[in-house]
Amino acid sequence: MGTRSAVTESDRPVIRFVDAHTHVQPSSAATIQFFERIGMPRPHREGTVAELIDLMDACGIDRITIVPWLPAQDLVVAAVDQGADREDAEQQVINEWRELNGWATAMVREHPGRLTCLVGIDPVLMSREVVAEEVRRRIGEGATGLKISPMFFDARPDDDVVEIVWQLADELGVYVLSACGGSHVGHHEPAAKPEYFDAVLRSYPNVRVQLAQLGQIASADVAVLTAKYANVVTDTAMQLGPDTSPSAMAELIRRIGVDRVLFGTNYPLVDPRDYVEVLSALPLSNDELQQVAHRNADILHASSS
């Protein structure tokens, strides 16, 4: 991001931040593995809870959400290619994901008020029974929502196999964070285009859906959804980098709806201090900045508590 002195404390009002989208890892070794699995170079950050809390204190982030996620189908394929039995490979990945979910809820209990977390699931890899058991268990342990990545399990959010996710969210009164975008991810189909959420949002009006990363290249289509449905929001994860045009980003946030955009980073892929600075410097009013920085997340989390 270059220098962090462009926006000083005297230049801006005090803003409280809630980071609605992080991928904190159990250890620095796990962070390295996470980066390797998504094809990114070795990180400059530890990616741990301890490191992130220090960063939170340094830049005014009150609370963060841990998003436990694995590129599960890719891990299964890689294991099978190396000679593993498919059923064994699938069970191993499911077990790893369950352990990650359990670690996340343990961290929430260890750091009350600072951390929240979701339950990561893959309704294609996992049976309906496994999904339901894992979701109920982790919500009971303190998780506040569910996480899915349709483009990594190659099923649209309005596919019948994914409906268990929406049914559980509706029943348990929790929200769903979904990866969202209009492009291919590696060899995967663009299964998470914003328009694929239309039927879900219409059929489950009481389920709040957080579409990640402003929809990436499909942000205009996210704006179409926010204009139609009251139960959809989005976040700024991976979208407030050093090349961000302040005027264009402010315009996009207003087009989507200032009341529909949550501050998010995707730490440890990015430095949250940079994202705090970029958001703080946008040509938005103080009230708009507060709305995006923390109020929208507060409302979303309150609806799932």
N, C-alpha and C positions, 0 to 999 in steps of 0.2 A: 504493500500500500504506500510505499514511500514514507515520508515523515508523518508522525501522528500529531504534529503541532499545528496543523492547519486549523483545527477547531479547538479552541481553548475553553476552559471552564467559564471564563467571563463572556464568551461569545454566545453561550446557549443556556437555556433554562435547565434546571435539574430534571433529568428524565430517568425514570425507573424502567429497567429492561427485564423482559422475560424471554428467554430463548426457547422457542417452541419446537426446535428440531435439532438435536445433536446425536452423534453416534459415539458417545463415550465408550471406552473399552475397559475390560477388567484389568489390563496391564499394558505396559509399553510393548511387550512381545505380541500381545493380542492386537494392538494397534498396527504393528508392522504387518502382521498376517492379514488384517482387514484391508490394508492398502494393497497388498499383493493380490488378494483375491479379486479386487475390482480393477486391477491393472494399472495402479498408480505407483509412482516412485516412492521410495522410503520417506516417511513423513519427517517434518522438522519438529513435530510436537510429540509429547508422550502419549497424549490421548486418554489420560486417566482422570478419574474423579478428583484426585488431589490437585493435579495441574489445573483442571478446569475451575475448581473452586477458587484457586489463587487468581486466575484470570477474571473470574466473575467479580471478585472483590476489587480488582484493579480498575475495572471499567463500568461498574454499576449495574451488573446483571444480578438480579435478586434470585431468580429461579430458572432452572433449565429442565427440559424434558429429555430423558434418555430414550432413544429409539433402538431397541434391539433388533438387528436385521442381519440376515445372511443371504448371499446369492445361492440359495439352497439347491435349486435344480442344477446349476452349474457345478456345484460341489459333488453332487451325485454322479453327474456325467463324467467328471474328472476321475472320480474313484473307480467307476466302472471301466473307463479307458485304461486304468492302471491294473485291471484284473480283478477288482472286487466284485462280489456278488451284488446285484442291484438291490435286493431286499435288505441286505446287510448295510449297504451304503446309505440307503434311504433312512434306515433306523438310526444309523450313526449321526447323520445330519439332524434328524429330528431331536435326538438326545442332546446334541450340541446346542441347538436352538433353545430347548427347554432349560438347559443350564444357564444360557445367556439371559433368558427371561427371569430366571430365579435370582441370578446375580443382580439384575436391575432392580427388582423389588427389594432385595436386601439393602441396596444402596439407598433407596428411598427411605427405608426405615432408619437407616444409620444417619441420614442427613435430612431430618424433617424440616419442611419449609423451604429447603434449597433445591431439592430434586423431586421430580415426578418421573414416571416412566410409562411406557406402553407395553403391550404384549405383541411380540412379533409372531406372525403365523403365515403359513402357506397352505391354502385350502385345497391345492392340487396335490402336493406332496403328502399332506396330512389328511387322514380320514375325517369325516364330520365328527366322529366320536372323539378323536384326538384333539381336534380344534376346540370343541366344546369343553373338554376336560381341562385343557391348558388355559383357555381363556378364563373359565370360572375360577380356577386355582389362583392365577396371577392377579385377577381383579380382587379376589379375596385377600391377597397379600398386599394390596395397595396400589396396583396399577390403575390408571385412569382412562385408558383407551386401548385401541387396537391398531396395529400397523400391518399394511399389506403393500406388495409391489407387483401389480398385475403384469408388468412387462417382464418380470423375472420368472413368473410361473405361467406365462403365455395363455392367460385367460382373462377376458375382459371383465371389468367390475360388474357388468350386468349379466354375466354368464351364470347359469344355474349352479355351477360348482362353487361359486363365490357367495351365493346367497346366505349360507350359514354365517358369514361374517356380519352381514347386515342384520340378520335375525338376532344374533347374540347381542350386537350393539344396541338394538332396539329394546330387547328384553332387559338388559343390564343397565341401560341408561348411560352408556359411555359413547365417546366419539371415535371416529376412525381416521387415522392419518394414512393417506395413500400416495404412493409415488404417482406422478402425473406428467404427461408429456406427449408430444405428437411425433416423436421420431423413434427409429430403431435403437436398441441398446445392444451392441454387439450383434449376435446372431438372433436376438429376440425380436419378435414383432412389436410394433407400437400399440400394445394392448391397453394402454392407459390414457388414450386421448380423452380430453375433457368431455367431449360429447358422449362418450361411453358411460359417463356417470349420470346422464340425464334421467334415465328410467329409475336408477337407484334413488336419486334425490326426490323424485316424484313419489316413488312407492314407499319410502321411509322418511316422511317429513320430520319425524322426531329424532332422527339420527343426524348429528352434526358430522360433516365430512370435511376434513382438512386436506386440500390438494397441495402437494409439496411443490416448492420451488417456482411459485407463480405460474405453474404449468410449463415452465421452460419456454420452448419456442412457440407454444400454443397459448400464450397469456391472453390473447384476444378472445379465445374460446372460453377461458376461465371467466372472463368478464361477462360473457353471454350467460353463463350459469349463475353468477352472482346476481345478475339482473332478474333472473327467473325464480330463484329459490333462496329462501331465507336460511336454509340449513347447510350452506356451503361457505367455507373460508379457504384461504390459501396462506402460504408463508414465503418469506424472502430467502430461504436457505439457498446458498450457492448463487445468489442473484445480486449481491451487493459488493462485487469485487472492485478492484482498482480502476477498471475501465467504465464503471457505471456513470452514465450521464445523469447528473442530479435532476435536471429539468425533465428528462424523459421518464425517469423512475418515478418522480412525483406525479407526473401526468398518468402513468400506468396505475399507480396506487389509487388515485382518485377515480380512474375509469373502472377499476375492479370494485372499488368502494373502500373508503378509509376504515369503515367498520368491519371489513372482511379480510384484511391483511394482517398477519401475525409476523412479528419479528422472529427470524430463525437464521441459523448460521450453517449448520452441518459440520460443526467442529467434530473431529480434529482435521477435517479436510481444509478448513480455513481458520484464521485467527479471529476469534470473536471481538477483539479490540478493534480490528479494522472495520468490522460490520457495524459496531456501535458508532464509530466515527462517521461512516458513510451515511447511515440513517440519520444521525443527528444533524448532518450538514445539508440534508435535502430541503428544498424550498417548500416546506410544509409549515402550517401554523403550529404553535406549541400544542394546541389541543389535538391536532391531527397526529403529531409526533407521539404524544402520550397514548393516543388510541392504538397506533401500530406497535409502539414499543412494549406496552404491557396490558392495556385495558382489554383488547380483544382476546388475548390469551387468558386473562383473568376470568372473562365471561365464559369462554369455552371450558376451562377447567372447572369452574363453578357448576356448570351444567352436568358435569360427569362425576361430581363428588357425592 
